[in-house]
Amino acid sequence: MIPFTYSRAEDVPAAIRLACAPQAKYLGGGTNLVDLMREGIEGPHALVDVTGLSRAIEHRPDGSVLIGAGAKNTAVAMDEVIRTRFPVLARAILAGASGQIRNMATVGGNLLQRTRCTYFYDEAARCNKRQPGSGCDALEGFNRIHAVLGASPACVATHPSDMCVALAALGAIVHLEGEGGARSLSLTDFHRLPGGRPDIETELRPGELVTAVELPALPFAARSTYRKVRDRASYAFALVSVAAALDLDGDGTVKDVRLAFGGLAHKPWRALAAEKALRGGPANEKAFRAAAEAELAGAAPLRDNGFKIELAKRTAAATLSQLAGGLQ
Ligand SMILES: Cc1cc2nc3c(=O)[nH]c(=O)nc-3n(C[C@H](O)[C@H](O)[C@H](O)COP(=O)(O)OP(=O)(O)OC[C@H]3O[C@@H](n4cnc5c(N)ncnc54)[C@H](O)[C@@H]3O)c2cc1C
């Protein structure tokens, strides 16, 4: 491991100041970053611990919720308002990692966690994300877990987070602060597709800190859920996952819907084409399946991951049917 300094930020301005040091990185729970440092994939010279910054979960009168970036994943999943008004988020978090890891992991760190592509972790393999311009061994390698949407010839890795899939469906907003001041981005704009620079994974500017994630008010999210398909029942990343919320009219038509996929792309994939296809139409399995087909029309399988396309369609149709039937 490369030697590094450790400092604990007392407040946001101090964190931003400390992060100006060369090769500095923010440290959340360390459940991803420290592993990557041990593996020699990341080598920051300075760690700025931001776990002492806002952990608050603020329930606002307008129905929105502001979650501090330092809030632990467990605290978010256990929050009564999130469990009842945004169950998709609580379920997505609880579908990830283990109790011990969720107790350590923060919201900010979850957003910034890095891919689980095996070639990214294998220093003997070529990886444009780890070493820009070196190539991608996943393209012709064993690529069962890789992306079918939005990939590029430079990178076919997927984003590993469950929480972020729920946040994408909920239209969450990421609040940022850096030397240039404060700004916010929608979660779906925060993560990037790989293009020619898969090493640049988000729109975060150098030294910028994630300060909070906001859930806008969305009353129909009370009818929402998360379904994760994986190789093992626990402690495994998603092959495919679906976050969905459904609002039905009295006559059973779809008034509004939110849908996002995990495990399919370099970023959480908000299924806007499927949502559009569903609004104003019938809430039945045939329509759900057709909407999923519309979303996945542009999917491009690699040698080993074609099964994900059918799996994603079935998982979306089953999840929406479950919600339409009144189950969560
Ligand atoms: C064995 C194992 C299994 C797992 N399974 C799952 C799973 O099934 N689903 C899932 O979603 N996740 C899973 N995880 C990942 C886990 O959720 C992440 O490791 C965790 O969310 C990262 O949070 P952290 O606070 O520990 O981040 P850290 O490891 O501290 O940091 C991660 C990155 O975020 C940056 N960062 C941290 N906070 C901020 C901030 N406020 N602003 C800007 N940058 C910041 C750091 O610089 C670093 O680059 C698993 C992890 C392990 C180890």
The ligand as an SDF file (V2000), in Angstrom:
LIG
                    3D

 53 58  0  0  0  0  0  0  0  0999 V2000
  -18.4030   -7.8450    0.1930 C   0  0  0  0  0  0  0  0  0  0  0  0
  -19.2010   -6.6640   -0.2840 C   0  0  0  0  0  0  0  0  0  0  0  0
  -20.4380   -6.8710   -0.8560 C   0  0  0  0  0  0  0  0  0  0  0  0
  -21.1790   -5.7860   -1.3090 C   0  0  0  0  0  0  0  0  0  0  0  0
  -22.4080   -5.9960   -1.8790 N   0  0  0  0  0  0  0  0  0  0  0  0
  -23.1150   -4.9370   -2.3400 C   0  0  0  0  0  0  0  0  0  0  0  0
  -24.3650   -5.1040   -2.9850 C   0  0  0  0  0  0  0  0  0  0  0  0
  -24.8560   -6.2240   -3.1260 O   0  0  0  0  0  0  0  0  0  0  0  0
  -25.0200   -3.9920   -3.4260 N   0  0  0  0  0  0  0  0  0  0  0  0
  -24.5100   -2.7400   -3.2740 C   0  0  0  0  0  0  0  0  0  0  0  0
  -25.1400   -1.7860   -3.6850 O   0  0  0  0  0  0  0  0  0  0  0  0
  -23.3190   -2.5560   -2.6950 N   0  0  0  0  0  0  0  0  0  0  0  0
  -22.6260   -3.6100   -2.2290 C   0  0  0  0  0  0  0  0  0  0  0  0
  -21.4060   -3.4200   -1.6500 N   0  0  0  0  0  0  0  0  0  0  0  0
  -20.7790   -2.1120   -1.7540 C   0  0  0  0  0  0  0  0  0  0  0  0
  -21.0550   -1.2380   -0.6030 C   0  0  0  0  0  0  0  0  0  0  0  0
  -22.3750   -0.8310   -0.6590 O   0  0  0  0  0  0  0  0  0  0  0  0
  -20.0970   -0.0820   -0.8200 C   0  0  0  0  0  0  0  0  0  0  0  0
  -18.8250   -0.5670   -0.4870 O   0  0  0  0  0  0  0  0  0  0  0  0
  -20.4580    1.0790    0.0190 C   0  0  0  0  0  0  0  0  0  0  0  0
  -21.7130    1.5960   -0.3030 O   0  0  0  0  0  0  0  0  0  0  0  0
  -19.4450    2.1910   -0.1190 C   0  0  0  0  0  0  0  0  0  0  0  0
  -19.7060    3.1030    0.9150 O   0  0  0  0  0  0  0  0  0  0  0  0
  -18.5600    3.6430    1.8640 P   0  0  0  0  0  0  0  0  0  0  0  0
  -19.1460    4.7290    2.6750 O   0  0  0  0  0  0  0  0  0  0  0  0
  -17.8970    2.5320    2.5930 O   0  0  0  0  0  0  0  0  0  0  0  0
  -17.5860    4.2400    0.7620 O   0  0  0  0  0  0  0  0  0  0  0  0
  -16.0000    4.3370    0.7480 P   0  0  0  0  0  0  0  0  0  0  0  0
  -15.4270    2.9970    0.4980 O   0  0  0  0  0  0  0  0  0  0  0  0
  -15.5040    5.0850    1.9300 O   0  0  0  0  0  0  0  0  0  0  0  0
  -15.7930    5.2630   -0.5300 O   0  0  0  0  0  0  0  0  0  0  0  0
  -16.1770    4.8520   -1.8240 C   0  0  0  0  0  0  0  0  0  0  0  0
  -15.8850    6.0020   -2.7830 C   0  0  0  0  0  0  0  0  0  0  0  0
  -16.7310    7.1050   -2.4830 O   0  0  0  0  0  0  0  0  0  0  0  0
  -15.9580    8.2860   -2.3020 C   0  0  0  0  0  0  0  0  0  0  0  0
  -16.7130    9.0900   -1.3270 N   0  0  0  0  0  0  0  0  0  0  0  0
  -17.1560    8.6780   -0.1150 C   0  0  0  0  0  0  0  0  0  0  0  0
  -17.9370    9.6490    0.4340 N   0  0  0  0  0  0  0  0  0  0  0  0
  -17.9450   10.6770   -0.4340 C   0  0  0  0  0  0  0  0  0  0  0  0
  -18.5730   11.9620   -0.4440 C   0  0  0  0  0  0  0  0  0  0  0  0
  -19.3610   12.3780    0.5480 N   0  0  0  0  0  0  0  0  0  0  0  0
  -18.3840   12.7570   -1.5150 N   0  0  0  0  0  0  0  0  0  0  0  0
  -17.6070   12.3610   -2.5400 C   0  0  0  0  0  0  0  0  0  0  0  0
  -16.9890   11.1570   -2.5970 N   0  0  0  0  0  0  0  0  0  0  0  0
  -17.1730   10.3260   -1.5580 C   0  0  0  0  0  0  0  0  0  0  0  0
  -14.6150    7.8010   -1.8380 C   0  0  0  0  0  0  0  0  0  0  0  0
  -13.5910    8.7430   -2.1330 O   0  0  0  0  0  0  0  0  0  0  0  0
  -14.4630    6.5440   -2.6570 C   0  0  0  0  0  0  0  0  0  0  0  0
  -14.0150    6.8570   -3.9520 O   0  0  0  0  0  0  0  0  0  0  0  0
  -20.6600   -4.4790   -1.1710 C   0  0  0  0  0  0  0  0  0  0  0  0
  -19.4060   -4.2740   -0.5760 C   0  0  0  0  0  0  0  0  0  0  0  0
  -18.6730   -5.3530   -0.1280 C   0  0  0  0  0  0  0  0  0  0  0  0
  -17.3400   -5.1010    0.4870 C   0  0  0  0  0  0  0  0  0  0  0  0
  1  2  1  0
  2  3  1  0
  2 52  2  0
  3  4  2  0
  4  5  1  0
  4 50  1  0
  5  6  2  0
  6  7  1  0
  6 13  1  0
  7  8  2  0
  7  9  1  0
  9 10  1  0
 10 11  2  0
 10 12  1  0
 12 13  2  0
 13 14  1  0
 14 15  1  0
 14 50  1  0
 15 16  1  0
 16 17  1  0
 16 18  1  0
 18 19  1  0
 18 20  1  0
 20 21  1  0
 20 22  1  0
 22 23  1  0
 23 24  1  0
 24 25  2  0
 24 26  1  0
 24 27  1  0
 27 28  1  0
 28 29  2  0
 28 30  1  0
 28 31  1  0
 31 32  1  0
 32 33  1  0
 33 34  1  0
 33 48  1  0
 34 35  1  0
 35 36  1  0
 35 46  1  0
 36 37  1  0
 36 45  1  0
 37 38  2  0
 38 39  1  0
 39 40  1  0
 39 45  2  0
 40 41  1  0
 40 42  2  0
 42 43  1  0
 43 44  2  0
 44 45  1  0
 46 47  1  0
 46 48  1  0
 48 49  1  0
 50 51  2  0
 51 52  1  0
 52 53  1  0
M  END
$$$$
